[in-house]
Amino acid sequence: MTLFDALGFRWDKSAVPTSVPSHSIDRVCFRFHKMLPEFVWDASVLEGRHGNDGLPRGLSPGCSRHSVCEER
């Protein structure tokens, strides 16, 4: 018995794409940094911390530097 059979997990391996697009590390880091505030927000909501409860005073989820936040 295979692991997938034991777990009751079925999938069609032929449906998985064989060629996956690759991007430069710079592009990947750029996209990650653009999505980071959303990741933080989603995690805080899942933990029950709505709004800015879990963030340091004076920072909002979209701030990248403290000095930028103070200008808002």
N, C-alpha and C positions, 0 to 999 in steps of 0.2 A: 504494500500500500504506500502510495506517495504522500507527501505532506499535504498537497492540495486536496487529495481525496479524503484524508483524515479530517481536514478542516471543513470539507463540504464546499470548497471553493472551485469554481469552474470558470475558465476563460479560454478564448480562442487565440492561441499564440500567433496565428497567421494574420490577425487583425492589428497587431502591433507594428508600427512603422519601422522599417529597417534603417532608414536614413533619418537622423535627427539633426535639425539645423544647429550649427555651432556659431557662437558669437565671441567677440574679443572679450578679454577680462575687463577692459575699460567699460564696454557696453553693459556687461553683466553688473558691474559695480554701480554704474549710473542708474540702471533700472532698479536695483535693490534699494539704493538710497532714496529714490523717488517713491518707492512703495513702503519704506520703513515706518513712516507715521501711521499708515493704515494698519500695518502689522501690530504696532503698539496699541492702537485704538481697539482693534479686534480682540487682542489678548486681554486688555483691561475690561472690556465688556464681558468676555467669557468668565473672568474672575469676579465679576460683580462690581467692578469699580467704574461706575458711570461718570462721564464728564472728566474733569481734571483731578479727581480725588487722589490718584496714584502718582501724579507728577509733582516734581519739585515746585515750590512756590515761584510764580512768575513765568513758568514755562507752559507752552501749549503744545499739543501733539505735533504741530507743523514746524516747530522751531528747530533749526539746525545748530544755532549757537545762542548762548545767553544774551549776547549783545544785540542780536537781531530781535529777540523777544522783547527787550527793553524798549526798542524803537516803536513797537506796535502800540 
